[in-house]
Amino acid sequence: EIILTGDDLKEGLSAVVYVKMPSETLQFESQTKAKLNNPEIQSFVAVTVKEGLDQYFEEHPADAKKIVEKVTLAARARMAARAAKDAVLRKGALEGASLPGKLADCQSSDPTVSEIYLVEGDSAGGSAKQGRDRRHQAILPLRGKILNTERAQLDVMMKSEEIKNLIVALGCGIGDSLNYDKLRYHRIIIMTDADVDGAHIDALFLTFFYRHMPEIITKGYLYIALPPLFKVQIAKESKYAYTEEERDAIVATAKGQKVGIQRYKGLGEMNPAQLWDTTMNPETRTLKQVTVEDTEAANNMFEMLMGEEVPPRKKYIQTHAKLANLDI
């Protein structure tokens, strides 16, 4: 697929435009007077040139075809140059790179039984490293919010230490060098705080995988951990609740016994044993598998929520704001 840009159309183009207007109405962009800055002239020239070109191309289709071929060639050259640059960047950034120092790898080298937790922050990462099953569970703490890869070119991505660490830890490469057979874990678990910032970090991870490693999603390898919101202590027994309704239901069973309620504002508030019991123990944890049912709808949603255009995102937020659960 060839995507044309304005630069492709303008490559090699020379144009002479003569505009006659009163000198007192002239507005120049700078003291050098190299560019006319009257907005009404820009729209007038655009309409006039378009009408003239439409008529010319209709009368000279052979010339129109040559111009299209010239523009297409310019686009192909630009895309080839970008691909070559990306290949060099990938090779320089990833080739021979050792596993990240923050990665606490698992003992198993069998990807089918290995899983990696992508953990928000060093504090939670430390607890996860202590509480994990070292045989099968790897931990990669990531500092804060990762780069929004919906808007970033590969050269910018490769400058991000967090993104580079993630790619190296997974082991399957990226772009043209992507090879899922080299993926080191068949369960990739995003583990963030159960708050608004955590949800944003989830969205940033989902954007990265959807745009750059989509088969990790389609193969069923990507999960989101669901840590509890509350710890309810009834006498000497601890129970965990994931919603306010669950919390209230547990409290209702106390029957006069002493009740203590702890609200977890972040993963870092849990000690290693609690983190294991609630979020990492395969027997008791709750994981949400990431799936895509409608590719077109998912693509549009990522583009709207994570892309550069602000108005569509603002409209969506205003429309759906009443559905938001802002547990800040």
Backbone bond lengths (Angstrom), bond angles and torsions (degrees), N, CA, C in turn:
res aa  C-N    CA-C-N  psi(-1)  N-CA   C-N-CA  omega(-1)  CA-C   N-CA-C  phi
1 E - - - 1.453 - - 1.529 109.25 -
2 I 1.332 115.70 130.12 1.464 121.19 179.74 1.521 108.79 -105.98
3 I 1.319 116.75 122.61 1.459 121.92 177.84 1.522 108.14 -107.39
4 L 1.324 116.23 115.88 1.461 121.16 -177.56 1.525 110.64 -81.70
5 T 1.329 115.28 146.17 1.458 121.77 174.97 1.520 109.00 -121.78
6 G 1.320 115.84 169.82 1.457 120.06 177.92 1.514 112.14 -62.07
7 D 1.326 117.21 -34.80 1.464 120.82 179.12 1.529 111.43 -64.91
8 D 1.349 116.96 -34.56 1.469 119.94 177.19 1.523 110.58 -62.47
9 L 1.314 116.25 -40.22 1.468 121.17 -178.68 1.526 111.56 -71.22
10 K 1.332 116.08 -33.30 1.469 119.70 -174.94 1.523 113.90 -89.12
11 E 1.348 117.38 -9.79 1.464 119.34 -177.86 1.534 110.76 -61.63
12 G 1.344 115.90 123.52 1.461 120.78 179.03 1.514 114.22 78.28
13 L 1.325 117.61 2.98 1.468 121.06 -176.31 1.527 110.98 -86.03
14 S 1.313 115.86 132.00 1.465 121.96 172.68 1.523 107.81 -124.22
15 A 1.312 117.00 132.73 1.466 120.29 -178.17 1.520 109.49 -136.94
16 V 1.320 115.46 140.62 1.458 121.82 175.75 1.524 107.46 -116.85
17 V 1.323 116.23 116.09 1.461 121.15 -178.59 1.525 108.12 -118.62
18 Y 1.307 115.84 123.36 1.465 121.08 -179.95 1.525 108.68 -106.23
19 V 1.322 116.20 120.50 1.457 121.32 -179.50 1.526 108.29 -120.93
20 K 1.314 116.10 124.23 1.461 120.72 178.86 1.524 108.82 -108.14
21 M 1.346 115.45 119.18 1.461 120.21 -179.54 1.524 108.83 -155.64
22 P 1.326 118.38 160.50 1.473 121.18 -178.82 1.529 111.03 -59.14
23 S 1.321 116.18 137.57 1.467 120.84 -175.45 1.526 112.26 -63.08
24 E 1.347 117.17 -31.20 1.464 118.81 -177.56 1.539 112.59 -70.73
25 T 1.330 117.40 -14.21 1.475 120.13 179.28 1.526 112.27 -97.35
26 L 1.332 116.79 -2.94 1.463 119.71 -178.70 1.532 110.95 -69.87
27 Q 1.337 116.13 134.82 1.465 122.36 175.24 1.521 108.17 -125.78
28 F 1.349 115.99 117.73 1.463 120.06 -179.80 1.526 110.15 -103.22
29 E 1.318 115.35 152.64 1.463 121.08 -176.20 1.523 112.08 -71.61
30 S 1.331 117.90 -29.48 1.459 120.92 -178.89 1.520 109.41 -151.78
31 Q 1.339 115.31 179.35 1.460 120.63 -179.69 1.520 112.55 -65.51
32 T 1.327 116.60 -23.80 1.471 119.37 -179.46 1.523 112.03 -73.90
33 K 1.326 116.77 -12.78 1.470 122.55 179.29 1.528 112.15 55.17
34 A 1.338 115.37 37.23 1.463 120.11 -178.76 1.526 112.02 -84.61
35 K 1.336 117.06 -18.39 1.464 119.20 -175.75 1.523 110.48 -141.86
36 L 1.334 115.20 128.98 1.455 121.50 177.44 1.523 109.39 -75.60
37 N 1.338 116.76 136.92 1.462 120.04 -172.05 1.525 112.93 -120.86
38 N 1.339 117.69 21.72 1.462 120.93 177.25 1.531 110.00 -80.18
39 P 1.335 119.23 112.90 1.465 120.63 -176.65 1.521 113.35 -61.42
40 E 1.344 117.42 -34.02 1.467 118.98 -179.07 1.524 112.00 -67.76
41 I 1.338 116.73 -28.14 1.467 120.64 178.26 1.524 110.12 -73.41
42 Q 1.333 116.97 -38.29 1.462 120.70 -180.00 1.524 111.26 -58.75
43 S 1.327 117.17 -47.72 1.462 119.83 -179.22 1.525 111.23 -67.31
44 F 1.328 117.37 -37.49 1.467 120.84 179.85 1.531 110.64 -65.05
45 V 1.338 116.06 -45.82 1.466 120.34 179.60 1.531 110.38 -63.96
46 A 1.336 117.40 -41.14 1.464 120.91 -179.49 1.521 111.25 -60.30
47 V 1.319 116.83 -45.83 1.474 120.74 -179.76 1.519 110.66 -65.47
48 T 1.342 116.44 -43.56 1.468 120.49 -178.10 1.527 111.52 -64.24
49 V 1.339 116.52 -45.20 1.465 120.57 179.98 1.526 110.63 -64.46
50 K 1.325 117.21 -42.10 1.471 120.12 179.94 1.526 111.22 -61.25
51 E 1.316 116.15 -45.60 1.465 119.13 -179.95 1.525 110.74 -61.96
52 G 1.346 116.23 -41.49 1.461 119.84 179.90 1.523 112.34 -66.03
53 L 1.351 116.91 -42.15 1.463 120.54 179.68 1.528 111.65 -67.87
54 D 1.338 117.05 -39.96 1.467 120.18 177.82 1.523 110.64 -56.74
55 Q 1.322 115.61 -44.91 1.471 119.77 -179.30 1.530 111.07 -68.37
56 Y 1.334 116.47 -41.90 1.468 120.02 -178.34 1.527 110.95 -64.29
57 F 1.342 116.96 -45.69 1.468 120.29 -178.54 1.521 111.70 -65.40
58 E 1.319 116.03 -33.75 1.464 119.30 178.30 1.524 110.72 -66.80
59 E 1.327 116.00 -34.83 1.467 120.80 -178.34 1.525 111.68 -86.75
60 H 1.345 118.19 -21.14 1.465 122.03 -178.12 1.534 110.12 -130.88
61 P 1.317 118.62 69.46 1.468 121.66 -176.82 1.531 113.54 -61.24
62 A 1.326 118.05 -30.28 1.465 120.62 179.50 1.528 110.54 -64.74
63 D 1.339 116.52 -41.43 1.464 120.26 177.32 1.533 110.97 -66.00
64 A 1.325 115.53 -38.91 1.467 119.93 178.68 1.528 110.44 -61.24
65 K 1.333 116.46 -40.68 1.462 121.08 179.64 1.525 110.96 -64.11
66 K 1.352 116.65 -40.99 1.460 120.25 179.03 1.531 111.55 -63.12
67 I 1.328 115.61 -39.21 1.464 119.57 179.93 1.531 110.47 -66.41
68 V 1.334 115.94 -42.10 1.467 120.11 177.71 1.527 110.55 -60.78
69 E 1.329 116.50 -42.36 1.463 120.59 178.91 1.528 110.77 -63.68
70 K 1.342 116.26 -39.77 1.468 121.01 179.07 1.534 110.63 -63.94
71 V 1.324 116.79 -44.64 1.462 121.11 -179.72 1.532 110.55 -65.60
72 T 1.333 116.74 -41.58 1.465 121.27 179.13 1.525 111.07 -63.12
73 L 1.334 116.11 -40.61 1.461 120.50 178.06 1.526 110.84 -62.81
74 A 1.333 116.42 -41.34 1.463 120.30 178.30 1.527 110.90 -62.69
75 A 1.338 116.14 -39.47 1.465 120.42 179.32 1.524 110.94 -66.01
76 R 1.347 116.29 -43.00 1.467 119.86 178.85 1.531 110.89 -61.85
77 A 1.323 116.56 -41.07 1.465 120.60 179.94 1.525 110.72 -64.59
78 R 1.335 115.62 -41.74 1.468 119.44 178.92 1.529 111.27 -63.67
79 M 1.332 116.54 -44.06 1.464 120.67 -179.14 1.529 111.57 -67.05
80 A 1.340 116.23 -36.88 1.466 119.92 178.00 1.525 110.70 -66.44
81 A 1.338 116.14 -39.73 1.465 120.30 178.65 1.528 110.66 -64.79
82 R 1.341 116.09 -40.77 1.463 120.30 178.57 1.536 110.82 -64.73
83 A 1.346 116.29 -41.89 1.466 120.52 179.67 1.527 110.97 -63.31
84 A 1.349 115.98 -41.06 1.464 119.94 179.23 1.527 110.68 -65.17
85 K 1.330 115.88 -40.81 1.467 120.27 178.90 1.527 110.63 -64.57
86 D 1.342 116.50 -42.86 1.461 120.66 179.47 1.527 111.34 -62.54
87 A 1.347 115.85 -39.26 1.467 119.85 179.95 1.525 110.71 -62.75
88 V 1.334 116.00 -41.70 1.465 120.50 178.73 1.527 110.38 -65.29
89 L 1.350 115.63 -41.42 1.457 119.88 179.69 1.526 111.38 -63.05
90 R 1.337 115.62 -44.10 1.463 119.49 179.45 1.522 111.03 -61.06
91 K 1.344 114.47 -45.17 1.459 119.14 -177.67 1.522 110.75 -63.65
92 G 1.339 115.44 -44.06 1.460 119.27 -177.93 1.513 112.92 -69.57
93 A 1.347 116.56 -35.08 1.461 119.78 -174.98 1.516 113.22 -84.74
94 L 1.337 117.45 -31.12 1.460 119.98 -170.33 1.519 115.03 -114.02
95 E 1.344 117.37 -26.52 1.460 119.08 -174.64 1.527 110.54 -64.02
96 G 1.307 116.20 126.60 1.457 121.04 177.87 1.513 114.43 74.18
97 A 1.342 116.79 6.52 1.463 119.52 -178.80 1.525 110.13 -70.03
98 S 1.322 116.32 134.80 1.465 120.65 177.88 1.520 109.11 -83.25
99 L 1.319 116.41 163.68 1.455 120.40 179.83 1.526 110.02 -60.62
100 P 1.334 117.59 143.86 1.468 121.01 -177.23 1.525 111.88 -57.35
101 G 1.322 115.61 143.77 1.458 120.06 -179.00 1.517 113.10 -63.30
102 K 1.351 117.07 -29.67 1.464 120.48 -179.24 1.525 112.52 -77.26
103 L 1.331 116.96 -14.44 1.462 120.14 -177.73 1.527 110.75 -72.25
104 A 1.331 115.91 123.15 1.465 120.99 170.06 1.522 105.83 -99.09
105 D 1.325 116.76 97.63 1.461 120.69 -172.09 1.524 110.80 -77.60
106 C 1.325 115.03 161.48 1.467 119.71 176.91 1.528 109.73 -88.56
107 Q 1.306 116.76 165.66 1.460 121.33 -177.66 1.524 112.19 -77.01
108 S 1.317 116.97 -31.08 1.461 120.95 -177.46 1.528 110.82 -74.70
109 S 1.333 115.88 141.37 1.465 121.41 174.45 1.523 111.06 -105.79
110 D 1.325 116.70 8.35 1.461 121.91 178.45 1.526 108.65 -92.49
111 P 1.334 118.34 109.91 1.467 120.10 -175.92 1.522 113.79 -62.19
112 T 1.326 117.69 -25.43 1.464 120.16 -176.83 1.525 112.65 -69.51
113 V 1.332 117.38 -20.18 1.469 120.14 179.11 1.531 111.29 -117.29
114 S 1.332 116.67 8.77 1.466 121.30 -177.38 1.520 110.18 -106.36
115 E 1.317 115.28 144.43 1.462 120.21 177.32 1.520 109.46 -138.43
116 I 1.334 115.14 150.69 1.457 120.60 179.43 1.518 108.78 -124.77
117 Y 1.324 115.21 132.99 1.458 122.03 175.70 1.529 108.71 -97.31
118 L 1.318 116.52 124.10 1.460 122.42 173.20 1.523 106.11 -95.04
119 V 1.329 116.02 106.74 1.463 121.13 -166.75 1.519 110.84 -108.69
120 E 1.319 115.39 136.54 1.457 121.80 178.20 1.526 110.02 -78.32
121 G 1.335 116.29 112.63 1.455 120.55 172.40 1.519 115.16 89.11
122 D 1.339 115.10 152.29 1.466 121.35 -178.58 1.525 112.53 -72.07
123 S 1.347 117.02 -31.68 1.461 119.97 -178.13 1.525 111.03 -64.40
124 A 1.335 116.02 -52.70 1.466 119.95 177.66 1.522 110.45 -65.59
125 G 1.339 115.80 -34.67 1.461 119.35 178.42 1.514 111.74 -62.07
126 G 1.345 116.56 -37.58 1.460 120.27 178.18 1.520 112.09 -65.41
127 S 1.335 116.50 -42.94 1.469 120.08 178.23 1.520 110.90 -65.72
128 A 1.340 116.00 -39.09 1.467 120.03 -179.74 1.529 110.75 -65.17
129 K 1.328 116.64 -38.95 1.471 120.05 179.36 1.524 111.16 -63.96
130 Q 1.337 116.61 -36.64 1.466 119.95 -179.21 1.529 112.01 -77.45
131 G 1.323 116.89 -32.42 1.451 119.89 -173.53 1.518 115.38 -92.99
132 R 1.308 119.03 -8.96 1.468 123.30 -172.56 1.527 113.18 -73.04
133 D 1.321 114.20 168.66 1.463 122.03 167.79 1.527 106.10 -91.59
134 R 1.309 117.56 104.01 1.459 122.25 -172.63 1.529 113.06 -63.00
135 R 1.311 116.67 -21.16 1.469 119.14 -178.57 1.524 111.70 -66.05
136 H 1.333 116.55 -38.21 1.463 119.06 -171.06 1.529 114.24 -127.60
137 Q 1.322 118.16 -9.55 1.462 120.54 -173.37 1.526 111.66 -113.19
138 A 1.335 115.23 123.28 1.467 122.01 174.82 1.527 108.50 -104.85
139 I 1.328 115.63 152.22 1.465 121.12 -178.41 1.527 108.96 -126.87
140 L 1.341 116.57 127.80 1.464 121.19 173.91 1.524 108.55 -124.11
141 P 1.350 117.30 100.10 1.466 119.63 175.73 1.530 109.39 -72.42
142 L 1.311 116.00 137.17 1.463 121.21 178.61 1.522 108.52 -123.87
143 R 1.310 115.31 137.08 1.458 121.22 -173.04 1.527 110.78 -81.79
144 G 1.324 116.36 112.50 1.457 120.95 174.38 1.512 113.96 61.64
145 K 1.328 115.02 -147.00 1.460 121.40 -176.72 1.526 110.09 -89.62
146 I 1.328 115.79 129.87 1.459 119.71 179.19 1.524 109.81 -75.38
147 L 1.314 115.92 170.38 1.459 122.71 -178.84 1.527 110.90 -63.24
148 N 1.336 116.13 141.34 1.468 120.84 173.07 1.524 108.09 -77.01
149 T 1.318 117.41 102.07 1.464 121.60 -173.87 1.518 113.12 -81.33
150 E 1.335 117.66 -3.95 1.471 120.07 174.84 1.525 109.89 -66.78
151 R 1.334 116.58 -30.34 1.463 121.19 -174.40 1.528 112.77 -107.11
152 A 1.327 118.09 -1.70 1.468 120.70 -169.98 1.523 112.48 -106.56
153 Q 1.332 116.28 136.78 1.457 122.05 171.33 1.536 108.37 -76.27
154 L 1.328 115.20 163.53 1.462 120.08 -176.03 1.524 112.09 -60.96
155 D 1.348 117.59 -36.54 1.461 118.87 -179.46 1.529 111.44 -63.57
156 V 1.329 116.49 -35.26 1.466 120.09 176.77 1.528 110.02 -71.13
157 M 1.331 116.79 -40.32 1.466 120.87 178.98 1.521 111.47 -59.91
158 M 1.334 116.41 -41.27 1.461 119.96 -176.80 1.527 112.69 -70.37
159 K 1.336 116.93 -13.84 1.460 120.48 175.96 1.527 111.61 -86.03
160 S 1.332 116.34 -11.47 1.463 120.87 179.34 1.524 109.41 -85.01
161 E 1.320 116.86 117.77 1.464 121.32 -178.18 1.525 111.11 -62.61
162 E 1.336 117.06 -38.08 1.461 120.40 -178.04 1.527 111.20 -67.39
163 I 1.329 116.97 -42.89 1.468 120.79 179.00 1.525 110.09 -65.79
164 K 1.324 116.20 -43.61 1.465 120.08 -179.34 1.532 110.63 -63.47
165 N 1.333 117.13 -42.31 1.467 120.50 177.68 1.525 111.12 -60.93
166 L 1.321 116.15 -40.27 1.464 120.61 -179.96 1.525 111.15 -63.75
167 I 1.334 116.31 -46.14 1.468 120.72 -179.15 1.530 110.71 -62.68
168 V 1.335 115.91 -45.01 1.471 119.90 -178.96 1.525 110.55 -65.21
169 A 1.325 117.16 -41.72 1.466 120.53 -178.85 1.526 111.42 -63.07
170 L 1.332 117.13 -39.87 1.466 120.37 -179.59 1.523 111.35 -69.88
171 G 1.347 116.42 -33.83 1.463 120.36 172.16 1.512 116.98 84.43
172 C 1.339 118.45 -1.05 1.470 119.82 -174.03 1.524 113.44 -99.66
173 G 1.343 118.39 2.20 1.453 120.37 179.48 1.516 111.95 76.87
174 I 1.353 115.26 -169.46 1.459 120.85 -179.16 1.520 108.78 -154.90
175 G 1.318 116.94 157.19 1.461 120.96 179.11 1.512 112.16 66.65
176 D 1.335 116.44 -137.42 1.469 121.21 -178.22 1.522 112.59 -64.54
177 S 1.322 117.14 -23.56 1.469 120.42 -178.62 1.529 112.52 -90.99
178 L 1.329 117.30 5.22 1.462 121.20 -177.51 1.523 111.09 -64.92
179 N 1.321 116.38 124.48 1.468 122.27 -179.81 1.530 108.35 -137.92
180 Y 1.329 115.87 103.44 1.466 120.20 -175.57 1.527 112.51 -66.61
181 D 1.325 117.20 -19.23 1.469 119.77 177.53 1.529 111.49 -65.42
182 K 1.347 116.22 -20.07 1.465 120.37 -179.70 1.531 112.74 -94.47
183 L 1.323 116.56 1.35 1.466 120.05 179.22 1.526 110.18 -60.19
184 R 1.332 116.73 128.77 1.460 121.19 -171.59 1.532 113.49 -86.68
185 Y 1.329 117.17 -12.62 1.467 120.63 -178.96 1.531 109.16 -139.67
186 H 1.314 116.53 135.82 1.458 120.12 177.99 1.528 112.05 -100.98
187 R 1.313 116.07 8.38 1.464 120.30 169.81 1.525 107.21 -138.78
188 I 1.326 115.35 110.48 1.462 122.07 -179.60 1.523 106.68 -109.98
189 I 1.329 116.28 118.17 1.463 121.15 -170.36 1.528 110.09 -116.99
190 I 1.314 116.25 118.92 1.464 122.17 176.23 1.529 107.50 -85.15
191 M 1.320 117.00 121.84 1.470 120.80 -177.31 1.524 109.42 -125.88
192 T 1.324 116.51 106.92 1.458 122.33 -177.45 1.525 109.80 -130.16
193 D 1.333 115.33 170.12 1.460 120.34 178.04 1.528 110.60 -63.66
194 A 1.329 115.53 151.43 1.470 120.97 -179.70 1.525 110.11 -86.77
195 D 1.348 116.11 59.33 1.463 120.88 178.21 1.521 109.23 -142.24
196 V 1.330 116.38 -172.80 1.460 121.31 -176.25 1.524 111.46 -63.40
197 D 1.333 116.98 -43.48 1.464 120.03 179.05 1.526 111.07 -63.21
198 G 1.326 116.24 -39.47 1.460 119.81 177.66 1.517 111.79 -62.55
199 A 1.334 116.51 -40.31 1.465 120.53 178.42 1.525 110.83 -64.55
200 H 1.340 116.71 -36.39 1.467 120.10 177.95 1.527 110.76 -66.45
201 I 1.324 116.33 -41.30 1.469 119.95 177.53 1.528 110.17 -63.80
202 D 1.333 117.33 -39.86 1.469 120.78 174.64 1.526 110.24 -55.33
203 A 1.340 115.80 -46.13 1.467 120.66 -178.35 1.525 111.58 -63.09
204 L 1.330 117.13 -37.60 1.465 120.84 178.90 1.529 110.89 -66.59
205 F 1.321 117.12 -41.58 1.472 120.84 176.10 1.530 110.84 -63.80
206 L 1.324 116.46 -45.78 1.461 120.54 -179.61 1.523 110.75 -60.10
207 T 1.336 116.79 -39.33 1.465 120.96 177.98 1.522 110.55 -62.14
208 F 1.322 116.48 -44.77 1.468 120.29 179.94 1.523 110.95 -59.92
209 F 1.315 117.01 -50.94 1.469 119.69 -176.77 1.530 111.57 -67.98
210 Y 1.316 117.92 -39.64 1.464 120.29 -178.26 1.525 111.24 -66.02
211 R 1.320 116.65 -39.19 1.467 120.54 -176.35 1.530 112.81 -84.13
212 H 1.326 118.08 -32.60 1.466 119.58 -170.07 1.528 114.92 -117.71
213 M 1.320 118.58 -19.39 1.471 121.69 176.72 1.527 109.35 -140.96
214 P 1.331 117.43 58.48 1.474 120.56 -171.62 1.520 114.75 -60.47
215 E 1.333 117.43 -30.02 1.470 118.51 -178.03 1.526 112.47 -70.49
216 I 1.309 117.58 -18.41 1.463 119.30 173.38 1.528 109.29 -61.99
217 I 1.332 115.58 -33.51 1.467 120.20 176.82 1.522 110.64 -78.38
218 T 1.339 117.08 -48.92 1.469 119.82 -175.78 1.529 112.32 -66.72
219 K 1.335 117.17 -27.12 1.467 120.39 177.52 1.531 112.45 -82.26
220 G 1.335 116.32 -4.72 1.463 119.75 177.65 1.509 114.93 81.57
221 Y 1.340 117.64 26.43 1.462 121.39 -176.07 1.536 113.62 -93.14
222 L 1.328 118.51 -11.64 1.465 120.57 -171.78 1.533 110.89 -104.27
223 Y 1.343 114.94 133.33 1.466 121.36 -178.15 1.527 109.76 -136.48
224 I 1.329 115.11 158.37 1.461 121.95 171.73 1.525 107.68 -119.34
225 A 1.328 116.67 125.64 1.464 121.03 177.77 1.525 109.60 -76.12
226 L 1.314 116.24 142.07 1.463 121.47 179.24 1.527 109.17 -114.73
227 P 1.331 117.54 91.17 1.468 119.85 178.63 1.528 110.01 -72.75
228 P 1.322 118.08 152.70 1.468 120.52 179.29 1.519 111.27 -70.88
229 L 1.332 114.89 156.53 1.460 120.23 176.59 1.530 111.53 -91.42
230 F 1.337 116.11 -28.06 1.464 119.32 -173.92 1.528 111.76 -134.29
231 K 1.323 114.52 146.53 1.460 121.75 166.69 1.529 106.76 -112.14
232 V 1.319 115.92 123.02 1.463 120.87 -179.94 1.528 108.52 -110.34
233 Q 1.316 115.76 117.53 1.467 121.59 -179.61 1.527 108.78 -100.73
234 I 1.327 116.77 114.34 1.462 121.87 176.07 1.524 107.12 -114.31
235 A 1.335 114.61 109.30 1.470 120.34 -173.44 1.531 108.20 57.93
236 K 1.322 118.49 -118.48 1.460 121.08 -179.50 1.530 112.80 -101.57
237 E 1.323 116.87 4.76 1.465 120.87 -176.16 1.530 110.65 -102.71
238 S 1.339 115.80 132.84 1.466 121.30 178.39 1.523 109.88 -105.16
239 K 1.333 115.60 132.54 1.459 121.24 174.55 1.525 108.56 -129.05
240 Y 1.320 116.25 154.98 1.459 120.79 -176.06 1.525 110.29 -119.54
241 A 1.331 115.29 141.57 1.465 121.26 -178.85 1.526 109.64 -125.12
242 Y 1.328 115.54 140.38 1.463 121.10 -177.64 1.525 112.19 -100.87
243 T 1.326 116.53 -10.83 1.464 121.63 177.75 1.528 108.88 -140.78
244 E 1.319 116.23 166.85 1.461 120.04 176.63 1.526 110.89 -65.45
245 E 1.339 115.97 -33.76 1.464 120.10 179.08 1.534 110.69 -64.72
246 E 1.334 116.23 -43.34 1.467 119.78 177.46 1.527 110.64 -63.12
247 R 1.327 115.94 -40.69 1.476 120.01 178.27 1.524 110.67 -58.66
248 D 1.332 115.98 -48.63 1.467 120.30 -178.17 1.527 111.55 -63.86
249 A 1.336 116.04 -36.83 1.470 119.85 179.63 1.523 110.96 -66.10
250 I 1.338 116.42 -38.38 1.470 120.21 178.58 1.523 110.37 -68.03
251 V 1.348 116.22 -43.43 1.468 120.60 179.61 1.531 110.51 -60.37
252 A 1.326 115.71 -35.75 1.474 120.06 -178.18 1.521 112.55 -65.04
253 T 1.329 116.73 -18.12 1.474 119.89 -179.49 1.523 112.27 -88.08
254 A 1.323 117.36 -1.12 1.469 120.94 -173.79 1.526 112.70 -65.62
255 K 1.336 116.56 -35.39 1.473 121.38 177.43 1.532 112.19 52.96
256 G 1.319 114.49 52.63 1.459 119.74 174.95 1.507 115.28 86.04
257 Q 1.318 118.16 -7.62 1.463 120.48 178.64 1.535 110.30 -75.22
258 K 1.306 115.73 159.05 1.454 120.83 179.78 1.527 110.17 -67.14
259 V 1.341 115.61 131.64 1.465 121.48 -176.72 1.528 109.89 -120.66
260 G 1.325 115.86 133.11 1.461 121.72 173.01 1.515 109.65 -124.22
261 I 1.328 116.45 135.05 1.465 120.55 -178.04 1.526 109.28 -121.60
262 Q 1.313 116.14 127.48 1.467 121.80 175.73 1.522 109.08 -116.07
263 R 1.318 115.64 125.59 1.475 120.79 177.39 1.510 108.38 -94.93
264 Y 1.338 117.20 118.64 1.461 121.00 179.06 1.531 109.44 -81.86
265 K 1.316 116.96 113.85 1.466 120.48 175.90 1.518 111.64 -87.69
266 G 1.322 116.92 -14.66 1.462 119.67 -179.94 1.510 110.95 -164.15
267 L 1.328 115.27 160.61 1.463 120.34 178.98 1.521 111.64 -62.10
268 G 1.335 115.90 -30.70 1.456 120.54 -177.85 1.517 113.51 -64.38
269 E 1.355 117.86 -16.20 1.457 120.87 179.08 1.524 112.22 -78.70
270 M 1.338 117.04 -14.55 1.467 120.37 179.87 1.523 109.85 -89.45
271 N 1.320 115.61 140.49 1.454 118.58 172.96 1.530 108.57 -80.36
272 P 1.326 118.35 168.29 1.473 120.36 -176.29 1.527 114.05 -53.83
273 A 1.337 117.02 -40.10 1.469 120.02 -178.70 1.522 111.18 -65.87
274 Q 1.345 116.74 -41.67 1.462 120.51 179.24 1.523 111.18 -66.48
275 L 1.335 116.30 -40.68 1.460 119.91 -179.81 1.529 110.39 -64.11
276 W 1.320 116.21 -38.36 1.467 120.51 177.45 1.529 110.68 -64.90
277 D 1.326 116.20 -48.40 1.465 120.26 -176.92 1.526 112.28 -62.45
278 T 1.331 116.92 -39.47 1.467 120.13 -170.64 1.518 114.43 -93.33
279 T 1.324 117.35 -31.47 1.462 119.28 -166.42 1.519 114.68 -129.93
280 M 1.339 118.36 -15.68 1.458 119.67 -173.63 1.527 114.57 -121.37
281 N 1.313 117.53 -20.95 1.465 121.04 179.74 1.530 109.78 -71.97
282 P 1.323 119.39 115.71 1.467 121.29 -178.36 1.527 113.54 -55.99
283 E 1.330 117.07 -22.66 1.466 120.62 -178.45 1.522 112.51 -81.05
284 T 1.332 117.33 -24.73 1.472 119.59 -172.87 1.527 114.13 -125.62
285 R 1.305 119.39 -14.03 1.468 122.29 -175.61 1.530 111.65 -72.64
286 T 1.328 115.02 163.30 1.462 121.51 174.51 1.525 108.27 -120.16
287 L 1.322 117.06 119.24 1.461 122.71 178.19 1.524 109.54 -118.14
288 K 1.319 115.47 143.19 1.462 121.02 174.91 1.533 108.28 -109.33
289 Q 1.325 116.44 116.95 1.464 119.91 179.66 1.525 109.73 -77.53
290 V 1.328 116.15 134.09 1.463 121.21 -179.82 1.524 109.12 -85.17
291 T 1.326 116.74 124.32 1.462 122.20 178.67 1.520 109.20 -132.75
292 V 1.322 116.23 160.02 1.467 122.22 176.57 1.520 108.04 -125.54
293 E 1.326 116.77 114.27 1.459 120.89 -179.65 1.523 111.61 -90.78
294 D 1.337 116.69 -35.21 1.466 121.81 -177.79 1.527 107.77 -127.95
295 T 1.323 116.45 103.82 1.469 121.12 -175.53 1.520 111.80 -62.43
296 E 1.325 117.09 -43.42 1.468 120.59 -178.19 1.522 110.87 -64.03
297 A 1.329 116.60 -43.69 1.462 120.22 179.20 1.528 110.98 -64.68
298 A 1.342 116.78 -40.91 1.466 120.72 178.77 1.521 110.73 -63.83
299 N 1.327 116.26 -43.21 1.459 120.92 179.77 1.525 110.56 -60.47
300 N 1.336 116.34 -45.04 1.465 120.66 180.00 1.522 111.06 -64.81
301 M 1.331 116.43 -37.57 1.463 120.36 -178.95 1.530 111.22 -67.32
302 F 1.330 117.59 -44.82 1.464 120.23 177.41 1.526 110.68 -62.06
303 E 1.329 116.30 -42.67 1.462 120.31 -178.84 1.520 110.95 -63.35
304 M 1.340 116.52 -39.43 1.456 120.33 -178.16 1.531 111.76 -73.75
305 L 1.327 117.28 -46.56 1.460 120.59 -174.15 1.521 113.63 -79.37
306 M 1.337 117.41 -31.31 1.457 120.44 -173.33 1.527 113.45 -114.46
307 G 1.343 117.58 -4.00 1.460 121.42 -176.38 1.518 113.28 -82.43
308 E 1.321 115.66 -172.16 1.461 121.84 -174.23 1.525 113.12 -83.36
309 E 1.342 117.68 -25.28 1.457 120.67 -175.99 1.530 110.42 -74.27
310 V 1.342 116.25 118.86 1.464 120.88 -176.93 1.532 113.40 -81.80
311 P 1.346 120.22 -43.68 1.477 120.30 -175.15 1.530 114.82 -53.63
312 P 1.358 120.23 -46.39 1.474 118.44 179.42 1.530 112.45 -62.50
313 R 1.341 116.15 -37.63 1.466 120.32 179.55 1.530 110.35 -66.65
314 K 1.321 116.13 -42.26 1.465 120.89 179.68 1.527 110.60 -62.75
315 K 1.327 115.81 -42.90 1.469 120.41 179.57 1.523 110.61 -63.19
316 Y 1.338 116.40 -42.07 1.471 120.64 -179.82 1.524 110.57 -63.39
317 I 1.324 116.64 -43.93 1.466 120.78 -179.22 1.523 110.53 -64.04
318 Q 1.345 116.62 -43.10 1.462 119.89 179.85 1.526 111.15 -63.90
319 T 1.337 116.38 -36.95 1.465 120.88 -178.55 1.520 111.76 -71.03
320 H 1.347 116.13 -37.12 1.463 120.36 -173.20 1.527 113.06 -106.34
321 A 1.325 117.45 8.59 1.469 120.03 -175.95 1.524 111.83 -59.55
322 K 1.330 117.14 -33.85 1.465 120.03 -177.80 1.529 112.03 -67.16
323 L 1.354 116.46 -15.89 1.460 120.41 -179.95 1.522 112.32 -91.30
324 A 1.322 116.81 -8.73 1.463 120.24 -173.66 1.527 111.28 -76.35
325 N 1.330 114.95 141.89 1.459 121.26 175.53 1.519 107.55 -111.25
326 L 1.328 116.47 93.04 1.459 121.22 -174.12 1.528 109.90 -89.74
327 D 1.299 115.48 86.26 1.466 121.83 179.02 1.517 107.95 -91.70
328 I 1.321 116.39 82.70 1.470 121.64 -172.20 1.532 109.85 -94.46
